[in-house]
Amino acid sequence: MQLGQLALYAALVFGLCALMLGLSWVLGQRTAASRFGREPYESGIVSTGGARLRLSAKFYLVAMLFVIFDLEAVYVLAWGVAAREAGWAGYIEIMVFLGILVAALVYLWRCGALDWAPRSQHPADRRY
């Protein structure tokens, strides 16, 4: 019985989505293609250059590292909520967890994974 209700619910959801997409396509505003119709418009500023911006791989690396180290906060918060129930065993486990994360952060820092600028632009690398 429950599987049938789930199937009915899924069918209704997909049907509603199809109905909304179909109505938006049928009732949607049609615009004639013009020279300026496909040009990006933002804040009244005339666009210069292409719309595709090439970003350095360092940006993606730092973003990925942020996500990884941001998830740490979720685990620490969950531990903080249940700290009394976890007792000393939970405290030791969270300290090991944080120790591993700090070691990973120090390793990434020493390898230069968190540096934005190339080595030659760092003030510490300049020789006067």
N, CA and C of each residue as an Amber inpcrd file, in Angstrom:
protein
   384
   0.8220000  -1.2000000   0.0000000   0.0000000   0.0000000   0.0000000
   0.8610000   1.2570000   0.0000000   1.9250000   1.2710000   0.7890000
   2.7580000   2.4730000   0.8710000   3.5110000   2.7160000  -0.4280000
   3.9240000   1.6470000  -1.1140000   4.6270000   1.7940000  -2.3800000
   3.7150000   2.3960000  -3.4360000   2.4570000   2.0180000  -3.4130000
   1.4850000   2.5910000  -4.3410000   1.2640000   4.0700000  -4.0890000
   1.2210000   4.4560000  -2.8090000   1.0640000   5.8700000  -2.4780000
   2.2830000   6.6730000  -2.9110000   3.4670000   6.0870000  -2.7530000
   4.6830000   6.7560000  -3.1890000   4.7010000   6.9190000  -4.7020000
   4.2770000   5.9080000  -5.4220000   4.2200000   5.9800000  -6.8830000
   3.2150000   7.0370000  -7.3300000   2.0690000   7.0980000  -6.6610000
   1.0700000   8.1140000  -6.9870000   1.6130000   9.5130000  -6.7210000
   2.2940000   9.6840000  -5.6040000   2.8890000  10.9830000  -5.2690000
   3.9370000  11.3830000  -6.3040000   4.8000000  10.4400000  -6.6860000
   5.8310000  10.7360000  -7.6830000   5.1930000  11.1010000  -9.0170000
   4.1390000  10.3820000  -9.4050000   3.4510000  10.6960000 -10.6600000
   2.8320000  12.0890000 -10.6060000   2.2450000  12.4410000  -9.4810000
   1.6660000  13.7820000  -9.3430000   2.7390000  14.8600000  -9.3990000
   3.8680000  14.6270000  -8.7750000   4.9510000  15.6150000  -8.7930000
   5.4710000  15.7950000 -10.2080000   5.7600000  14.6910000 -10.8980000
   6.2520000  14.8010000 -12.2760000   5.2050000  15.4060000 -13.1900000
   3.9510000  15.0730000 -12.9910000   2.8890000  15.6690000 -13.7870000
   2.7690000  17.1620000 -13.5630000   2.8700000  17.5860000 -12.3130000
   2.8030000  19.0120000 -12.0150000   3.9840000  19.7500000 -12.6390000
   5.1690000  19.1710000 -12.5600000   6.3450000  19.7920000 -13.1860000
   6.1650000  19.8910000 -14.6980000   5.7030000  18.8270000 -15.3200000
   5.4740000  18.8430000 -16.7630000   4.4110000  19.8740000 -17.1290000
   3.3660000  19.9720000 -16.3340000   2.3110000  20.9560000 -16.5850000
   2.8590000  22.3760000 -16.4930000   3.6470000  22.6670000 -15.4800000
   4.1900000  24.0240000 -15.3310000   5.1610000  24.3630000 -16.4600000
   6.0010000  23.4020000 -16.8480000   6.9220000  23.6600000 -17.9550000
   6.1750000  23.8440000 -19.2660000   5.1610000  23.0220000 -19.4830000
   4.3710000  23.1460000 -20.7080000   3.6210000  24.4730000 -20.7800000
   3.0090000  24.8730000 -19.6720000   2.2960000  26.1540000 -19.6600000
   3.2360000  27.3360000 -19.8490000   4.4060000  27.2790000 -19.2730000
   5.3440000  28.3850000 -19.4630000   5.8300000  28.4550000 -20.9060000
   5.9420000  27.3080000 -21.5680000   6.3750000  27.3130000 -22.9640000
   5.2480000  27.8360000 -23.8710000   4.0010000  27.4290000 -23.5650000
   2.8740000  27.8630000 -24.3920000   2.5360000  29.3250000 -24.1440000
   2.4970000  29.7310000 -22.8940000   2.0690000  31.0870000 -22.5570000
   3.2200000  32.0820000 -22.4580000   4.4360000  31.6170000 -22.6040000
   5.5970000  32.4830000 -22.4270000   5.6910000  33.5600000 -23.4920000
   6.3970000  34.6150000 -23.1520000   6.5530000  35.7430000 -24.0460000
   7.5060000  35.3840000 -25.1760000   7.1060000  35.6790000 -26.3910000
   7.9490000  35.4410000 -27.5570000   8.5800000  36.7650000 -27.9640000
   9.8640000  36.7440000 -28.1730000  10.5550000  37.9530000 -28.6250000
  11.2370000  37.6490000 -29.9430000  11.1940000  38.6270000 -30.8060000
  11.8630000  38.4710000 -32.0920000  13.3660000  38.6080000 -31.8790000
  14.1030000  37.7780000 -32.5680000  15.5620000  37.8370000 -32.4530000
  16.0600000  39.1200000 -33.0940000  16.8050000  39.8900000 -32.3330000
  17.3740000  41.1200000 -32.8530000  18.8730000  41.1290000 -32.5930000
  19.5090000  42.1650000 -33.0710000  20.9580000  42.2710000 -32.8980000
  21.3230000  42.3750000 -31.4260000  20.4880000  43.0330000 -30.6470000
  20.7730000  43.2490000 -29.2370000  20.0450000  42.2590000 -28.3310000
  19.2290000  41.4230000 -28.9040000  18.4150000  40.5120000 -28.1040000
  19.2080000  39.4970000 -27.3170000  20.3140000  39.0540000 -27.8530000
  21.0960000  38.0250000 -27.1890000  22.3210000  38.5840000 -26.4840000
  22.4450000  39.8830000 -26.4320000  23.5960000  40.5000000 -25.7840000
  23.3410000  40.6370000 -24.2820000  24.3070000  40.3130000 -23.4530000
  24.0850000  40.4400000 -22.0110000  23.9470000  41.9040000 -21.6000000
  23.0540000  42.1420000 -20.6820000  22.8190000  43.4870000 -20.1950000
  22.9150000  43.4620000 -18.6770000  23.7880000  44.3010000 -18.1620000
  23.9510000  44.3060000 -16.7120000  24.1830000  45.7370000 -16.2340000
  23.2790000  46.2620000 -15.4830000  23.3830000  47.5740000 -14.8450000
  23.5940000  48.7060000 -15.8290000  23.1780000  48.5440000 -17.0600000
  23.3150000  49.6090000 -18.0270000  24.7220000  49.7900000 -18.5660000
  25.6170000  48.9130000 -18.2050000  27.0000000  49.0270000 -18.6510000
  27.1650000  48.2110000 -19.9210000  27.7690000  48.8250000 -20.9190000
  28.0210000  48.1190000 -22.1600000  29.0840000  47.0610000 -21.8920000
  28.8040000  45.8460000 -22.2980000  29.7440000  44.7710000 -22.0210000
  30.9520000  44.8630000 -22.9430000  32.0870000  44.5120000 -22.3920000
  33.3130000  44.4640000 -23.1820000  33.9250000  43.0910000 -23.0100000
  34.4320000  42.5610000 -24.0590000  35.0510000  41.2450000 -23.9810000
  34.0150000  40.1440000 -24.0100000  34.5000000  38.9230000 -23.8850000
  33.6200000  37.7640000 -23.9290000  32.9670000  37.5050000 -22.5820000
  31.9310000  36.7100000 -22.6260000  31.2220000  36.3770000 -21.3970000
  31.9150000  35.2660000 -20.6240000  32.8040000  34.5590000 -21.2810000
  33.5090000  33.4560000 -20.6350000  34.7850000  33.9710000 -19.9920000
  34.8390000  33.8570000 -18.6980000  35.9840000  34.3030000 -17.9220000
  36.8160000  33.0870000 -17.5490000  38.0710000  33.1270000 -17.9030000
  38.9550000  32.0180000 -17.5760000  39.5130000  32.2480000 -16.1820000
  39.2650000  31.3040000 -15.3060000  39.7640000  31.3960000 -13.9520000
  40.9160000  30.4310000 -13.7660000  41.8080000  30.8090000 -12.8970000
  42.9500000  29.9690000 -12.5960000  42.4960000  28.7090000 -11.8650000
  43.2510000  27.6540000 -12.0320000  42.9450000  26.4110000 -11.3140000
  43.1160000  26.6080000  -9.8160000  43.9210000  27.5960000  -9.4080000
  44.0950000  27.8870000  -7.9800000  42.7580000  28.2750000  -7.3430000
  41.9260000  28.9890000  -8.0920000  40.6260000  29.3800000  -7.5650000
  39.8090000  28.1480000  -7.2060000  39.7700000  27.1790000  -8.1000000
  38.9940000  25.9690000  -7.8550000  39.6050000  25.1490000  -6.7200000
  40.9230000  25.1380000  -6.6330000  41.5890000  24.4140000  -5.5580000
  41.2360000  25.0140000  -4.2030000  41.3030000  26.3320000  -4.1040000
  40.9800000  26.9920000  -2.8360000  39.4890000  26.8110000  -2.5060000
  38.6320000  26.8600000  -3.5110000  37.1970000  26.6470000  -3.2690000
  36.9350000  25.2280000  -2.7660000  37.6150000  24.2510000  -3.3450000
  37.4460000  22.8700000  -2.9030000  37.9790000  22.6870000  -1.4850000
  39.1030000  23.3080000  -1.1950000  39.6500000  23.2090000   0.1580000
  38.7320000  23.8920000   1.1670000  38.1080000  24.9940000   0.7670000
  37.1580000  25.6620000   1.6570000  35.9980000  24.7400000   2.0030000
  35.4690000  24.0600000   1.0010000  34.3460000  23.1460000   1.2490000
  34.7750000  22.0320000   2.1930000  35.9610000  21.4810000   1.9670000
  36.4370000  20.3870000   2.8150000  36.5920000  20.8650000   4.2560000
  37.2450000  22.0110000   4.4390000  37.4810000  22.4770000   5.7960000
  36.2430000  23.1230000   6.4070000  35.2770000  23.4940000   5.5860000
  34.0320000  24.0230000   6.1270000  33.1720000  22.8970000   6.6950000
  33.2660000  21.7170000   6.1240000  32.5160000  20.5780000   6.6490000
  32.9890000  20.2040000   8.0460000  34.2140000  20.5610000   8.3600000
  34.7420000  20.3200000   9.7110000  33.8610000  20.9890000  10.7540000
  33.3730000  22.1710000  10.4470000  32.5360000  22.8990000  11.4000000
  31.2610000  22.1290000  11.7210000  30.7110000  21.4090000  10.7490000
  29.4960000  20.6350000  10.9910000  29.7640000  19.5290000  12.0020000
  30.8970000  18.8290000  11.8420000  31.2210000  17.7460000  12.7600000
  31.5320000  18.2700000  14.1590000  32.2360000  19.3910000  14.2260000
  32.5630000  19.9520000  15.5360000  31.2970000  20.4550000  16.2260000
  30.3920000  21.0450000  15.4660000  29.1310000  21.5070000  16.0490000
  28.3060000  20.3250000  16.5580000  28.2440000  19.2530000  15.7750000
  27.5150000  18.0700000  16.2260000  28.1530000  17.4830000  17.4800000
  29.4830000  17.4940000  17.5440000  30.1560000  17.0130000  18.7470000
  29.8350000  17.9280000  19.9270000  29.8060000  19.2460000  19.6810000
  29.5150000  20.1950000  20.7480000  28.1320000  20.0060000  21.3400000
  27.1750000  19.6160000  20.5240000  25.8160000  19.3890000  21.0090000
  25.7720000  18.1650000  21.9220000  26.5520000  17.1390000  21.5580000
  26.5160000  15.8900000  22.3150000  27.7790000  15.6860000  23.1430000
  28.4430000  16.7710000  23.5210000  29.7360000  16.6510000  24.2160000
  29.5930000  15.9730000  25.5760000  28.5660000  16.3090000  26.3110000
  28.4040000  15.7120000  27.6470000  28.1350000  14.2070000  27.5590000
  27.3040000  13.8250000  26.5850000  27.0020000  12.4070000  26.4330000
  28.2030000  11.6280000  25.8950000  29.0340000  12.2710000  25.0690000
  30.1820000  11.5940000  24.4690000  31.2740000  11.3260000  25.4990000
  31.3800000  12.1920000  26.4870000  32.3700000  11.9950000  27.5470000
  33.7980000  12.1770000  27.0550000  34.7300000  11.5820000  27.8080000
  36.1420000  11.7360000  27.4860000  36.5140000  11.0460000  26.1830000
  35.8490000   9.9540000  25.8780000  36.1370000   9.2590000  24.6160000
  35.8000000  10.1600000  23.4240000  34.6710000  10.8380000  23.4970000
  34.2940000  11.7810000  22.4440000  35.2500000  12.9530000  22.3570000
  35.7360000  13.4180000  23.5180000  36.6920000  14.5240000  23.5310000
  37.9930000  14.1160000  22.8520000  38.4760000  12.9290000  23.1590000
  39.7150000  12.4510000  22.5390000  39.5240000  12.2690000  21.0410000
  38.3730000  11.7480000  20.6290000  38.1070000  11.5630000  19.2080000
  38.0630000  12.8920000  18.4590000  37.4210000  13.9120000  19.0380000
  37.3510000  15.2040000  18.3470000  38.7180000  15.8680000  18.3190000
  39.5470000  15.6520000  19.3380000  40.9020000  16.2030000  19.3170000
  41.7600000  15.5340000  18.2400000  41.6000000  14.2290000  18.0710000
  42.3240000  13.5320000  16.9960000  41.8470000  14.0580000  15.6390000
  40.5360000  14.2090000  15.4890000  39.9540000  14.7340000  14.2530000
  40.5020000  16.1180000  13.9420000  40.4820000  17.0070000  14.9310000
  40.9960000  18.3580000  14.7230000  42.5050000  18.3530000  14.4830000
  43.2170000  17.4580000  15.1450000  44.6610000  17.3540000  14.9210000
  44.9800000  16.9630000  13.4900000  44.2320000  16.0220000  12.9540000
  44.4380000  15.6160000  11.5580000  44.1240000  16.7690000  10.6130000
  43.0590000  17.5000000  10.8960000  42.7040000  18.6320000  10.0380000
  43.7390000  19.7510000  10.1220000  44.2490000  20.0210000  11.3070000
  45.2900000  21.0500000  11.4480000  46.5510000  20.6010000  10.7270000
  46.9130000  19.3360000  10.8450000  48.0870000  18.8270000  10.1310000
  47.9020000  18.9540000   8.6190000  46.7010000  18.6600000   8.1240000
  46.4220000  18.8050000   6.6960000  46.5030000  20.2660000   6.2680000
  45.9900000  21.1580000   7.0950000  46.0500000  22.5870000   6.7750000
  47.4860000  23.0880000   6.7530000  48.2810000  22.6770000   7.7170000
  49.6940000  23.0740000   7.7400000  50.4170000  22.5230000   6.5090000
  50.1310000  21.2820000   6.1410000  50.7430000  20.6840000   4.9600000
  50.3850000  21.4750000   3.7030000  49.0920000  21.8090000   3.5430000
  48.6650000  22.5730000   2.3680000  49.2830000  23.9660000   2.3580000
  49.4160000  24.5660000   3.5160000  50.0150000  25.8840000   3.6290000
  51.4800000  25.8360000   3.2220000  52.2060000  24.8290000   3.7170000
  53.6310000  24.6920000   3.4020000  53.8570000  24.3530000   1.9270000
  52.9450000  23.5940000   1.3230000  53.0700000  23.2540000  -0.1030000
  52.7360000  24.4300000  -1.0080000  52.0820000  25.4530000  -0.4670000
  51.7070000  26.6090000  -1.2680000  50.3550000  26.4790000  -1.9350000
  49.5480000  25.5320000  -1.4960000  48.2350000  25.3370000  -2.1100000
  47.2850000  26.4960000  -1.8140000  47.5600000  27.2670000  -0.7820000
  46.6790000  28.3760000  -0.4100000  47.1600000  29.7210000  -0.9510000
  48.2610000  29.7140000  -1.6920000  48.8060000  30.9590000  -2.2440000
  48.0870000  31.3220000  -3.5320000  47.6970000  32.5720000  -3.6370000
  47.0270000  33.0450000  -4.8400000  48.0170000  33.4800000  -5.8970000
  49.0400000  34.1830000  -5.4730000  49.9790000  34.7670000  -6.4280000
  51.0890000  33.7690000  -6.7500000  51.6770000  33.8960000  -7.9260000
  52.8430000  33.0620000  -8.2270000  53.9870000  33.3700000  -7.2760000
  54.9290000  32.4780000  -7.1770000  56.0380000  32.6190000  -6.2250000
  56.7930000  33.9260000  -6.3930000  56.9820000  34.3980000  -7.6140000
  57.7960000  35.5920000  -7.8340000  57.1360000  36.8640000  -7.3090000
  55.8410000  36.8450000  -7.0520000  55.1410000  38.0410000  -6.5910000
  55.0080000  38.1090000  -5.0800000  55.4760000  37.1100000  -4.3810000
  55.4090000  37.1370000  -2.9170000  56.4690000  38.0820000  -2.3720000
  56.1040000  38.9450000  -1.4260000  57.1040000  39.8460000  -0.8510000
  58.2500000  39.1050000  -0.1780000  58.0010000  37.9250000   0.3720000
  59.0590000  37.1840000   1.0530000  60.0780000  36.6320000   0.0610000
  59.6710000  36.4270000  -1.1840000  60.5730000  35.8680000  -2.1880000
  61.3870000  36.9310000  -2.9140000  61.0500000  38.1840000  -2.7330000
  61.7750000  39.2490000  -3.4240000  63.1350000  39.4800000  -2.7760000
  64.0740000  39.7020000  -3.6250000  65.4270000  40.0180000  -3.1220000
  65.7680000  41.4370000  -3.5260000  66.1780000  42.2050000  -2.5570000
  66.4880000  43.6210000  -2.8190000  67.9690000  43.8100000  -2.9910000
